[in-house]
Amino acid sequence: MLAIMTLPASRTQATMTRSEREALLDALLLGEPELGFTPRGNPDPRLVRLVRLLGRQAARDNFEAQRKASEPGAS
């Protein structure tokens, strides 16, 4: 199912900085137990790091889209 949800690398246009890549690799601790949902209080720190990383990327993408839309001659 994961293969269906991901795009081949040749078609994606997202760029990632070295620090973002390292942060993502740190979050992918393959030998660690599965991420767990804790409804009260103490969230899994790996999940928190992943959410922050994804949030920063989404903010950059949104900022770039707004910048392009506000350029003169943009449709």
mmCIF file of the N, C-alpha and C atoms, coordinates in Angstrom:
data_MODEL
# 
_entry.id   MODEL 
# 
loop_
_atom_site.group_PDB 
_atom_site.id 
_atom_site.type_symbol 
_atom_site.label_atom_id 
_atom_site.label_alt_id 
_atom_site.label_comp_id 
_atom_site.label_asym_id 
_atom_site.label_entity_id 
_atom_site.label_seq_id 
_atom_site.pdbx_PDB_ins_code 
_atom_site.Cartn_x 
_atom_site.Cartn_y 
_atom_site.Cartn_z 
_atom_site.occupancy 
_atom_site.B_iso_or_equiv 
_atom_site.pdbx_formal_charge 
_atom_site.auth_seq_id 
_atom_site.auth_comp_id 
_atom_site.auth_asym_id 
_atom_site.auth_atom_id 
_atom_site.pdbx_PDB_model_num 
ATOM 1   N N  . MET A 1 1  ? 0.817  -1.189 0.000   1.00 0.00 ? 1  MET A N  1 
ATOM 2   C CA . MET A 1 1  ? 0.000  0.000  0.000   1.00 0.00 ? 1  MET A CA 1 
ATOM 3   C C  . MET A 1 1  ? 0.861  1.254  0.000   1.00 0.00 ? 1  MET A C  1 
ATOM 4   N N  . LEU A 1 2  ? 2.000  1.219  0.676   1.00 0.00 ? 2  LEU A N  1 
ATOM 5   C CA . LEU A 1 2  ? 2.884  2.384  0.706   1.00 0.00 ? 2  LEU A CA 1 
ATOM 6   C C  . LEU A 1 2  ? 3.363  2.747  -0.683  1.00 0.00 ? 2  LEU A C  1 
ATOM 7   N N  . ALA A 1 3  ? 3.641  1.761  -1.520  1.00 0.00 ? 3  ALA A N  1 
ATOM 8   C CA . ALA A 1 3  ? 4.097  2.026  -2.877  1.00 0.00 ? 3  ALA A CA 1 
ATOM 9   C C  . ALA A 1 3  ? 3.047  2.796  -3.665  1.00 0.00 ? 3  ALA A C  1 
ATOM 10  N N  . ILE A 1 4  ? 1.788  2.572  -3.380  1.00 0.00 ? 4  ILE A N  1 
ATOM 11  C CA . ILE A 1 4  ? 0.716  3.267  -4.073  1.00 0.00 ? 4  ILE A CA 1 
ATOM 12  C C  . ILE A 1 4  ? 0.689  4.742  -3.662  1.00 0.00 ? 4  ILE A C  1 
ATOM 13  N N  . MET A 1 5  ? 1.017  5.026  -2.422  1.00 0.00 ? 5  MET A N  1 
ATOM 14  C CA . MET A 1 5  ? 0.909  6.377  -1.893  1.00 0.00 ? 5  MET A CA 1 
ATOM 15  C C  . MET A 1 5  ? 2.140  7.234  -2.192  1.00 0.00 ? 5  MET A C  1 
ATOM 16  N N  . THR A 1 6  ? 3.226  6.654  -2.625  1.00 0.00 ? 6  THR A N  1 
ATOM 17  C CA . THR A 1 6  ? 4.436  7.428  -2.866  1.00 0.00 ? 6  THR A CA 1 
ATOM 18  C C  . THR A 1 6  ? 4.659  7.624  -4.357  1.00 0.00 ? 6  THR A C  1 
ATOM 19  N N  . LEU A 1 7  ? 5.296  8.727  -4.707  1.00 0.00 ? 7  LEU A N  1 
ATOM 20  C CA . LEU A 1 7  ? 5.642  9.005  -6.100  1.00 0.00 ? 7  LEU A CA 1 
ATOM 21  C C  . LEU A 1 7  ? 7.075  8.589  -6.364  1.00 0.00 ? 7  LEU A C  1 
ATOM 22  N N  . PRO A 1 8  ? 7.371  8.178  -7.576  1.00 0.00 ? 8  PRO A N  1 
ATOM 23  C CA . PRO A 1 8  ? 8.770  7.890  -7.902  1.00 0.00 ? 8  PRO A CA 1 
ATOM 24  C C  . PRO A 1 8  ? 9.616  9.154  -7.746  1.00 0.00 ? 8  PRO A C  1 
ATOM 25  N N  . ALA A 1 9  ? 10.856 8.990  -7.388  1.00 0.00 ? 9  ALA A N  1 
ATOM 26  C CA . ALA A 1 9  ? 11.739 10.130 -7.126  1.00 0.00 ? 9  ALA A CA 1 
ATOM 27  C C  . ALA A 1 9  ? 11.906 11.011 -8.346  1.00 0.00 ? 9  ALA A C  1 
ATOM 28  N N  . SER A 1 10 ? 11.822 10.458 -9.539  1.00 0.00 ? 10 SER A N  1 
ATOM 29  C CA . SER A 1 10 ? 12.024 11.243 -10.750 1.00 0.00 ? 10 SER A CA 1 
ATOM 30  C C  . SER A 1 10 ? 10.905 12.254 -10.994 1.00 0.00 ? 10 SER A C  1 
ATOM 31  N N  . ARG A 1 11 ? 9.713  12.025 -10.408 1.00 0.00 ? 11 ARG A N  1 
ATOM 32  C CA . ARG A 1 11 ? 8.594  12.928 -10.641 1.00 0.00 ? 11 ARG A CA 1 
ATOM 33  C C  . ARG A 1 11 ? 8.406  13.956 -9.545  1.00 0.00 ? 11 ARG A C  1 
ATOM 34  N N  . THR A 1 12 ? 9.053  13.796 -8.424  1.00 0.00 ? 12 THR A N  1 
ATOM 35  C CA . THR A 1 12 ? 8.877  14.761 -7.348  1.00 0.00 ? 12 THR A CA 1 
ATOM 36  C C  . THR A 1 12 ? 9.808  15.946 -7.549  1.00 0.00 ? 12 THR A C  1 
ATOM 37  N N  . GLN A 1 13 ? 9.366  17.125 -7.107  1.00 0.00 ? 13 GLN A N  1 
ATOM 38  C CA . GLN A 1 13 ? 10.155 18.337 -7.274  1.00 0.00 ? 13 GLN A CA 1 
ATOM 39  C C  . GLN A 1 13 ? 10.582 18.929 -5.944  1.00 0.00 ? 13 GLN A C  1 
ATOM 40  N N  . ALA A 1 14 ? 10.255 18.288 -4.854  1.00 0.00 ? 14 ALA A N  1 
ATOM 41  C CA . ALA A 1 14 ? 10.589 18.814 -3.539  1.00 0.00 ? 14 ALA A CA 1 
ATOM 42  C C  . ALA A 1 14 ? 12.094 18.707 -3.303  1.00 0.00 ? 14 ALA A C  1 
ATOM 43  N N  . THR A 1 15 ? 12.640 19.743 -2.716  1.00 0.00 ? 15 THR A N  1 
ATOM 44  C CA . THR A 1 15 ? 14.049 19.707 -2.350  1.00 0.00 ? 15 THR A CA 1 
ATOM 45  C C  . THR A 1 15 ? 14.140 19.698 -0.836  1.00 0.00 ? 15 THR A C  1 
ATOM 46  N N  . MET A 1 16 ? 15.189 19.094 -0.343  1.00 0.00 ? 16 MET A N  1 
ATOM 47  C CA . MET A 1 16 ? 15.359 18.958 1.090   1.00 0.00 ? 16 MET A CA 1 
ATOM 48  C C  . MET A 1 16 ? 16.779 19.388 1.436   1.00 0.00 ? 16 MET A C  1 
ATOM 49  N N  . THR A 1 17 ? 16.894 20.184 2.472   1.00 0.00 ? 17 THR A N  1 
ATOM 50  C CA . THR A 1 17 ? 18.219 20.597 2.900   1.00 0.00 ? 17 THR A CA 1 
ATOM 51  C C  . THR A 1 17 ? 18.896 19.437 3.626   1.00 0.00 ? 17 THR A C  1 
ATOM 52  N N  . ARG A 1 18 ? 20.193 19.553 3.785   1.00 0.00 ? 18 ARG A N  1 
ATOM 53  C CA . ARG A 1 18 ? 20.950 18.500 4.474   1.00 0.00 ? 18 ARG A CA 1 
ATOM 54  C C  . ARG A 1 18 ? 20.446 18.304 5.903   1.00 0.00 ? 18 ARG A C  1 
ATOM 55  N N  . SER A 1 19 ? 20.167 19.412 6.598   1.00 0.00 ? 19 SER A N  1 
ATOM 56  C CA . SER A 1 19 ? 19.707 19.289 7.986   1.00 0.00 ? 19 SER A CA 1 
ATOM 57  C C  . SER A 1 19 ? 18.314 18.657 8.061   1.00 0.00 ? 19 SER A C  1 
ATOM 58  N N  . GLU A 1 20 ? 17.436 18.978 7.085   1.00 0.00 ? 20 GLU A N  1 
ATOM 59  C CA . GLU A 1 20 ? 16.117 18.350 7.053   1.00 0.00 ? 20 GLU A CA 1 
ATOM 60  C C  . GLU A 1 20 ? 16.238 16.851 6.788   1.00 0.00 ? 20 GLU A C  1 
ATOM 61  N N  . ARG A 1 21 ? 17.123 16.493 5.883   1.00 0.00 ? 21 ARG A N  1 
ATOM 62  C CA . ARG A 1 21 ? 17.336 15.079 5.568   1.00 0.00 ? 21 ARG A CA 1 
ATOM 63  C C  . ARG A 1 21 ? 17.858 14.333 6.794   1.00 0.00 ? 21 ARG A C  1 
ATOM 64  N N  . GLU A 1 22 ? 18.814 14.938 7.494   1.00 0.00 ? 22 GLU A N  1 
ATOM 65  C CA . GLU A 1 22 ? 19.361 14.306 8.699   1.00 0.00 ? 22 GLU A CA 1 
ATOM 66  C C  . GLU A 1 22 ? 18.296 14.177 9.782   1.00 0.00 ? 22 GLU A C  1 
ATOM 67  N N  . ALA A 1 23 ? 17.450 15.203 9.924   1.00 0.00 ? 23 ALA A N  1 
ATOM 68  C CA . ALA A 1 23 ? 16.381 15.147 10.921  1.00 0.00 ? 23 ALA A CA 1 
ATOM 69  C C  . ALA A 1 23 ? 15.392 14.034 10.578  1.00 0.00 ? 23 ALA A C  1 
ATOM 70  N N  . LEU A 1 24 ? 15.082 13.898 9.297   1.00 0.00 ? 24 LEU A N  1 
ATOM 71  C CA . LEU A 1 24 ? 14.170 12.839 8.882   1.00 0.00 ? 24 LEU A CA 1 
ATOM 72  C C  . LEU A 1 24 ? 14.788 11.470 9.112   1.00 0.00 ? 24 LEU A C  1 
ATOM 73  N N  . LEU A 1 25 ? 16.066 11.312 8.787   1.00 0.00 ? 25 LEU A N  1 
ATOM 74  C CA . LEU A 1 25 ? 16.734 10.035 9.017   1.00 0.00 ? 25 LEU A CA 1 
ATOM 75  C C  . LEU A 1 25 ? 16.808 9.708  10.508  1.00 0.00 ? 25 LEU A C  1 
ATOM 76  N N  . ASP A 1 26 ? 17.006 10.729 11.342  1.00 0.00 ? 26 ASP A N  1 
ATOM 77  C CA . ASP A 1 26 ? 17.011 10.506 12.795  1.00 0.00 ? 26 ASP A CA 1 
ATOM 78  C C  . ASP A 1 26 ? 15.643 10.035 13.276  1.00 0.00 ? 26 ASP A C  1 
ATOM 79  N N  . ALA A 1 27 ? 14.579 10.573 12.645  1.00 0.00 ? 27 ALA A N  1 
ATOM 80  C CA . ALA A 1 27 ? 13.231 10.193 13.041  1.00 0.00 ? 27 ALA A CA 1 
ATOM 81  C C  . ALA A 1 27 ? 12.890 8.767  12.612  1.00 0.00 ? 27 ALA A C  1 
ATOM 82  N N  . LEU A 1 28 ? 13.622 8.238  11.641  1.00 0.00 ? 28 LEU A N  1 
ATOM 83  C CA . LEU A 1 28 ? 13.357 6.894  11.131  1.00 0.00 ? 28 LEU A CA 1 
ATOM 84  C C  . LEU A 1 28 ? 14.233 5.867  11.842  1.00 0.00 ? 28 LEU A C  1 
ATOM 85  N N  . LEU A 1 29 ? 14.062 5.755  13.118  1.00 0.00 ? 29 LEU A N  1 
ATOM 86  C CA . LEU A 1 29 ? 14.835 4.798  13.901  1.00 0.00 ? 29 LEU A CA 1 
ATOM 87  C C  . LEU A 1 29 ? 14.244 3.413  13.674  1.00 0.00 ? 29 LEU A C  1 
ATOM 88  N N  . LEU A 1 30 ? 14.847 2.677  12.753  1.00 0.00 ? 30 LEU A N  1 
ATOM 89  C CA . LEU A 1 30 ? 14.256 1.413  12.332  1.00 0.00 ? 30 LEU A CA 1 
ATOM 90  C C  . LEU A 1 30 ? 14.277 0.347  13.410  1.00 0.00 ? 30 LEU A C  1 
ATOM 91  N N  . GLY A 1 31 ? 15.228 0.385  14.314  1.00 0.00 ? 31 GLY A N  1 
ATOM 92  C CA . GLY A 1 31 ? 15.300 -0.615 15.366  1.00 0.00 ? 31 GLY A CA 1 
ATOM 93  C C  . GLY A 1 31 ? 14.412 -0.314 16.562  1.00 0.00 ? 31 GLY A C  1 
ATOM 94  N N  . GLU A 1 32 ? 13.802 0.850  16.576  1.00 0.00 ? 32 GLU A N  1 
ATOM 95  C CA . GLU A 1 32 ? 12.976 1.270  17.708  1.00 0.00 ? 32 GLU A CA 1 
ATOM 96  C C  . GLU A 1 32 ? 11.578 0.668  17.605  1.00 0.00 ? 32 GLU A C  1 
ATOM 97  N N  . PRO A 1 33 ? 10.868 0.591  18.718  1.00 0.00 ? 33 PRO A N  1 
ATOM 98  C CA . PRO A 1 33 ? 9.486  0.103  18.671  1.00 0.00 ? 33 PRO A CA 1 
ATOM 99  C C  . PRO A 1 33 ? 8.603  1.071  17.886  1.00 0.00 ? 33 PRO A C  1 
ATOM 100 N N  . GLU A 1 34 ? 7.455  0.582  17.471  1.00 0.00 ? 34 GLU A N  1 
ATOM 101 C CA . GLU A 1 34 ? 6.514  1.371  16.685  1.00 0.00 ? 34 GLU A CA 1 
ATOM 102 C C  . GLU A 1 34 ? 6.076  2.610  17.464  1.00 0.00 ? 34 GLU A C  1 
ATOM 103 N N  . LEU A 1 35 ? 5.817  3.693  16.739  1.00 0.00 ? 35 LEU A N  1 
ATOM 104 C CA . LEU A 1 35 ? 5.328  4.914  17.370  1.00 0.00 ? 35 LEU A CA 1 
ATOM 105 C C  . LEU A 1 35 ? 4.006  4.626  18.050  1.00 0.00 ? 35 LEU A C  1 
ATOM 106 N N  . GLY A 1 36 ? 3.856  5.146  19.237  1.00 0.00 ? 36 GLY A N  1 
ATOM 107 C CA . GLY A 1 36 ? 2.618  4.882  19.974  1.00 0.00 ? 36 GLY A CA 1 
ATOM 108 C C  . GLY A 1 36 ? 1.849  6.158  20.244  1.00 0.00 ? 36 GLY A C  1 
ATOM 109 N N  . PHE A 1 37 ? 0.550  6.045  20.225  1.00 0.00 ? 37 PHE A N  1 
ATOM 110 C CA . PHE A 1 37 ? -0.306 7.182  20.549  1.00 0.00 ? 37 PHE A CA 1 
ATOM 111 C C  . PHE A 1 37 ? -0.542 7.207  22.053  1.00 0.00 ? 37 PHE A C  1 
ATOM 112 N N  . THR A 1 38 ? -0.202 8.318  22.663  1.00 0.00 ? 38 THR A N  1 
ATOM 113 C CA . THR A 1 38 ? -0.457 8.475  24.096  1.00 0.00 ? 38 THR A CA 1 
ATOM 114 C C  . THR A 1 38 ? -1.410 9.658  24.247  1.00 0.00 ? 38 THR A C  1 
ATOM 115 N N  . PRO A 1 39 ? -2.667 9.404  24.514  1.00 0.00 ? 39 PRO A N  1 
ATOM 116 C CA . PRO A 1 39 ? -3.664 10.468 24.513  1.00 0.00 ? 39 PRO A CA 1 
ATOM 117 C C  . PRO A 1 39 ? -3.483 11.505 25.611  1.00 0.00 ? 39 PRO A C  1 
ATOM 118 N N  . ARG A 1 40 ? -2.784 11.169 26.677  1.00 0.00 ? 40 ARG A N  1 
ATOM 119 C CA . ARG A 1 40 ? -2.663 12.129 27.775  1.00 0.00 ? 40 ARG A CA 1 
ATOM 120 C C  . ARG A 1 40 ? -1.208 12.463 28.044  1.00 0.00 ? 40 ARG A C  1 
ATOM 121 N N  . GLY A 1 41 ? -0.808 13.634 27.583  1.00 0.00 ? 41 GLY A N  1 
ATOM 122 C CA . GLY A 1 41 ? 0.486  14.130 28.002  1.00 0.00 ? 41 GLY A CA 1 
ATOM 123 C C  . GLY A 1 41 ? 1.687  13.772 27.173  1.00 0.00 ? 41 GLY A C  1 
ATOM 124 N N  . ASN A 1 42 ? 2.363  12.728 27.440  1.00 0.00 ? 42 ASN A N  1 
ATOM 125 C CA . ASN A 1 42 ? 3.717  12.455 26.998  1.00 0.00 ? 42 ASN A CA 1 
ATOM 126 C C  . ASN A 1 42 ? 3.780  11.863 25.586  1.00 0.00 ? 42 ASN A C  1 
ATOM 127 N N  . PRO A 1 43 ? 3.763  12.702 24.509  1.00 0.00 ? 43 PRO A N  1 
ATOM 128 C CA . PRO A 1 43 ? 3.802  12.160 23.151  1.00 0.00 ? 43 PRO A CA 1 
ATOM 129 C C  . PRO A 1 43 ? 5.183  11.595 22.819  1.00 0.00 ? 43 PRO A C  1 
ATOM 130 N N  . ASP A 1 44 ? 5.214  10.678 21.874  1.00 0.00 ? 44 ASP A N  1 
ATOM 131 C CA . ASP A 1 44 ? 6.469  10.083 21.419  1.00 0.00 ? 44 ASP A CA 1 
ATOM 132 C C  . ASP A 1 44 ? 7.326  11.186 20.785  1.00 0.00 ? 44 ASP A C  1 
ATOM 133 N N  . PRO A 1 45 ? 8.555  11.416 21.259  1.00 0.00 ? 45 PRO A N  1 
ATOM 134 C CA . PRO A 1 45 ? 9.376  12.509 20.734  1.00 0.00 ? 45 PRO A CA 1 
ATOM 135 C C  . PRO A 1 45 ? 9.691  12.354 19.250  1.00 0.00 ? 45 PRO A C  1 
ATOM 136 N N  . ARG A 1 46 ? 9.753  11.120 18.750  1.00 0.00 ? 46 ARG A N  1 
ATOM 137 C CA . ARG A 1 46 ? 10.007 10.930 17.311  1.00 0.00 ? 46 ARG A CA 1 
ATOM 138 C C  . ARG A 1 46 ? 8.833  11.440 16.494  1.00 0.00 ? 46 ARG A C  1 
ATOM 139 N N  . LEU A 1 47 ? 7.640  11.217 16.988  1.00 0.00 ? 47 LEU A N  1 
ATOM 140 C CA . LEU A 1 47 ? 6.451  11.699 16.305  1.00 0.00 ? 47 LEU A CA 1 
ATOM 141 C C  . LEU A 1 47 ? 6.407  13.226 16.320  1.00 0.00 ? 47 LEU A C  1 
ATOM 142 N N  . VAL A 1 48 ? 6.771  13.821 17.426  1.00 0.00 ? 48 VAL A N  1 
ATOM 143 C CA . VAL A 1 48 ? 6.813  15.283 17.536  1.00 0.00 ? 48 VAL A CA 1 
ATOM 144 C C  . VAL A 1 48 ? 7.812  15.858 16.537  1.00 0.00 ? 48 VAL A C  1 
ATOM 145 N N  . ARG A 1 49 ? 9.005  15.255 16.439  1.00 0.00 ? 49 ARG A N  1 
ATOM 146 C CA . ARG A 1 49 ? 10.013 15.728 15.469  1.00 0.00 ? 49 ARG A CA 1 
ATOM 147 C C  . ARG A 1 49 ? 9.511  15.603 14.039  1.00 0.00 ? 49 ARG A C  1 
ATOM 148 N N  . LEU A 1 50 ? 8.851  14.497 13.730  1.00 0.00 ? 50 LEU A N  1 
ATOM 149 C CA . LEU A 1 50 ? 8.331  14.294 12.384  1.00 0.00 ? 50 LEU A CA 1 
ATOM 150 C C  . LEU A 1 50 ? 7.260  15.329 12.051  1.00 0.00 ? 50 LEU A C  1 
ATOM 151 N N  . VAL A 1 51 ? 6.361  15.589 12.986  1.00 0.00 ? 51 VAL A N  1 
ATOM 152 C CA . VAL A 1 51 ? 5.304  16.579 12.756  1.00 0.00 ? 51 VAL A CA 1 
ATOM 153 C C  . VAL A 1 51 ? 5.911  17.962 12.557  1.00 0.00 ? 51 VAL A C  1 
ATOM 154 N N  . ARG A 1 52 ? 6.903  18.306 13.335  1.00 0.00 ? 52 ARG A N  1 
ATOM 155 C CA . ARG A 1 52 ? 7.557  19.617 13.164  1.00 0.00 ? 52 ARG A CA 1 
ATOM 156 C C  . ARG A 1 52 ? 8.235  19.726 11.807  1.00 0.00 ? 52 ARG A C  1 
ATOM 157 N N  . LEU A 1 53 ? 8.919  18.659 11.385  1.00 0.00 ? 53 LEU A N  1 
ATOM 158 C CA . LEU A 1 53 ? 9.588  18.649 10.089  1.00 0.00 ? 53 LEU A CA 1 
ATOM 159 C C  . LEU A 1 53 ? 8.568  18.815 8.962   1.00 0.00 ? 53 LEU A C  1 
ATOM 160 N N  . LEU A 1 54 ? 7.478  18.069 9.027   1.00 0.00 ? 54 LEU A N  1 
ATOM 161 C CA . LEU A 1 54 ? 6.442  18.171 8.001   1.00 0.00 ? 54 LEU A CA 1 
ATOM 162 C C  . LEU A 1 54 ? 5.773  19.536 8.024   1.00 0.00 ? 54 LEU A C  1 
ATOM 163 N N  . GLY A 1 55 ? 5.588  20.098 9.198   1.00 0.00 ? 55 GLY A N  1 
ATOM 164 C CA . GLY A 1 55 ? 4.998  21.426 9.316   1.00 0.00 ? 55 GLY A CA 1 
ATOM 165 C C  . GLY A 1 55 ? 5.874  22.506 8.691   1.00 0.00 ? 55 GLY A C  1 
ATOM 166 N N  . ARG A 1 56 ? 7.179  22.422 8.934   1.00 0.00 ? 56 ARG A N  1 
ATOM 167 C CA . ARG A 1 56 ? 8.103  23.395 8.322   1.00 0.00 ? 56 ARG A CA 1 
ATOM 168 C C  . ARG A 1 56 ? 8.077  23.284 6.805   1.00 0.00 ? 56 ARG A C  1 
ATOM 169 N N  . GLN A 1 57 ? 8.059  22.057 6.280   1.00 0.00 ? 57 GLN A N  1 
ATOM 170 C CA . GLN A 1 57 ? 8.022  21.872 4.832   1.00 0.00 ? 57 GLN A CA 1 
ATOM 171 C C  . GLN A 1 57 ? 6.724  22.413 4.247   1.00 0.00 ? 57 GLN A C  1 
ATOM 172 N N  . ALA A 1 58 ? 5.609  22.167 4.910   1.00 0.00 ? 58 ALA A N  1 
ATOM 173 C CA . ALA A 1 58 ? 4.325  22.677 4.431   1.00 0.00 ? 58 ALA A CA 1 
ATOM 174 C C  . ALA A 1 58 ? 4.311  24.207 4.452   1.00 0.00 ? 58 ALA A C  1 
ATOM 175 N N  . ALA A 1 59 ? 4.887  24.800 5.489   1.00 0.00 ? 59 ALA A N  1 
ATOM 176 C CA . ALA A 1 59 ? 4.943  26.260 5.580   1.00 0.00 ? 59 ALA A CA 1 
ATOM 177 C C  . ALA A 1 59 ? 5.787  26.837 4.451   1.00 0.00 ? 59 ALA A C  1 
ATOM 178 N N  . ARG A 1 60 ? 6.926  26.191 4.147   1.00 0.00 ? 60 ARG A N  1 
ATOM 179 C CA . ARG A 1 60 ? 7.771  26.658 3.035   1.00 0.00 ? 60 ARG A CA 1 
ATOM 180 C C  . ARG A 1 60 ? 7.030  26.563 1.707   1.00 0.00 ? 60 ARG A C  1 
ATOM 181 N N  . ASP A 1 61 ? 6.345  25.438 1.498   1.00 0.00 ? 61 ASP A N  1 
ATOM 182 C CA . ASP A 1 61 ? 5.601  25.252 0.252   1.00 0.00 ? 61 ASP A CA 1 
ATOM 183 C C  . ASP A 1 61 ? 4.498  26.295 0.117   1.00 0.00 ? 61 ASP A C  1 
ATOM 184 N N  . ASN A 1 62 ? 3.788  26.573 1.201   1.00 0.00 ? 62 ASN A N  1 
ATOM 185 C CA . ASN A 1 62 ? 2.723  27.571 1.187   1.00 0.00 ? 62 ASN A CA 1 
ATOM 186 C C  . ASN A 1 62 ? 3.295  28.969 0.924   1.00 0.00 ? 62 ASN A C  1 
ATOM 187 N N  . PHE A 1 63 ? 4.391  29.298 1.581   1.00 0.00 ? 63 PHE A N  1 
ATOM 188 C CA . PHE A 1 63 ? 5.013  30.600 1.387   1.00 0.00 ? 63 PHE A CA 1 
ATOM 189 C C  . PHE A 1 63 ? 5.442  30.773 -0.070  1.00 0.00 ? 63 PHE A C  1 
ATOM 190 N N  . GLU A 1 64 ? 6.046  29.744 -0.636  1.00 0.00 ? 64 GLU A N  1 
ATOM 191 C CA . GLU A 1 64 ? 6.504  29.804 -2.026  1.00 0.00 ? 64 GLU A CA 1 
ATOM 192 C C  . GLU A 1 64 ? 5.315  29.968 -2.980  1.00 0.00 ? 64 GLU A C  1 
ATOM 193 N N  . ALA A 1 65 ? 4.224  29.263 -2.732  1.00 0.00 ? 65 ALA A N  1 
ATOM 194 C CA . ALA A 1 65 ? 3.032  29.383 -3.578  1.00 0.00 ? 65 ALA A CA 1 
ATOM 195 C C  . ALA A 1 65 ? 2.449  30.784 -3.496  1.00 0.00 ? 65 ALA A C  1 
ATOM 196 N N  . GLN A 1 66 ? 2.406  31.348 -2.296  1.00 0.00 ? 66 GLN A N  1 
ATOM 197 C CA . GLN A 1 66 ? 1.883  32.708 -2.138  1.00 0.00 ? 66 GLN A CA 1 
ATOM 198 C C  . GLN A 1 66 ? 2.806  33.725 -2.805  1.00 0.00 ? 66 GLN A C  1 
ATOM 199 N N  . ARG A 1 67 ? 4.111  33.512 -2.688  1.00 0.00 ? 67 ARG A N  1 
ATOM 200 C CA . ARG A 1 67 ? 5.069  34.428 -3.323  1.00 0.00 ? 67 ARG A CA 1 
ATOM 201 C C  . ARG A 1 67 ? 4.904  34.406 -4.839  1.00 0.00 ? 67 ARG A C  1 
ATOM 202 N N  . LYS A 1 68 ? 4.775  33.211 -5.401  1.00 0.00 ? 68 LYS A N  1 
ATOM 203 C CA . LYS A 1 68 ? 4.604  33.103 -6.865  1.00 0.00 ? 68 LYS A CA 1 
ATOM 204 C C  . LYS A 1 68 ? 3.291  33.719 -7.312  1.00 0.00 ? 68 LYS A C  1 
ATOM 205 N N  . ALA A 1 69 ? 2.240  33.563 -6.509  1.00 0.00 ? 69 ALA A N  1 
ATOM 206 C CA . ALA A 1 69 ? 0.941  34.111 -6.868  1.00 0.00 ? 69 ALA A CA 1 
ATOM 207 C C  . ALA A 1 69 ? 0.936  35.635 -6.822  1.00 0.00 ? 69 ALA A C  1 
ATOM 208 N N  . SER A 1 70 ? 1.770  36.220 -5.981  1.00 0.00 ? 70 SER A N  1 
ATOM 209 C CA . SER A 1 70 ? 1.779  37.675 -5.850  1.00 0.00 ? 70 SER A CA 1 
ATOM 210 C C  . SER A 1 70 ? 2.759  38.368 -6.794  1.00 0.00 ? 70 SER A C  1 
ATOM 211 N N  . GLU A 1 71 ? 3.536  37.576 -7.547  1.00 0.00 ? 71 GLU A N  1 
ATOM 212 C CA . GLU A 1 71 ? 4.481  38.169 -8.499  1.00 0.00 ? 71 GLU A CA 1 
ATOM 213 C C  . GLU A 1 71 ? 3.717  38.839 -9.644  1.00 0.00 ? 71 GLU A C  1 
ATOM 214 N N  . PRO A 1 72 ? 4.251  39.930 -10.167 1.00 0.00 ? 72 PRO A N  1 
ATOM 215 C CA . PRO A 1 72 ? 3.613  40.569 -11.325 1.00 0.00 ? 72 PRO A CA 1 
ATOM 216 C C  . PRO A 1 72 ? 3.590  39.596 -12.505 1.00 0.00 ? 72 PRO A C  1 
ATOM 217 N N  . GLY A 1 73 ? 2.447  39.530 -13.171 1.00 0.00 ? 73 GLY A N  1 
ATOM 218 C CA . GLY A 1 73 ? 2.313  38.635 -14.326 1.00 0.00 ? 73 GLY A CA 1 
ATOM 219 C C  . GLY A 1 73 ? 1.910  37.231 -13.959 1.00 0.00 ? 73 GLY A C  1 
ATOM 220 N N  . ALA A 1 74 ? 1.704  36.967 -12.677 1.00 0.00 ? 74 ALA A N  1 
ATOM 221 C CA . ALA A 1 74 ? 1.267  35.629 -12.262 1.00 0.00 ? 74 ALA A CA 1 
ATOM 222 C C  . ALA A 1 74 ? -0.215 35.479 -12.551 1.00 0.00 ? 74 ALA A C  1 
ATOM 223 N N  . SER A 1 75 ? -0.620 34.287 -12.935 1.00 0.00 ? 75 SER A N  1 
ATOM 224 C CA . SER A 1 75 ? -2.042 34.081 -13.241 1.00 0.00 ? 75 SER A CA 1 
ATOM 225 C C  . SER A 1 75 ? -2.832 33.692 -12.036 1.00 0.00 ? 75 SER A C  1 
# 
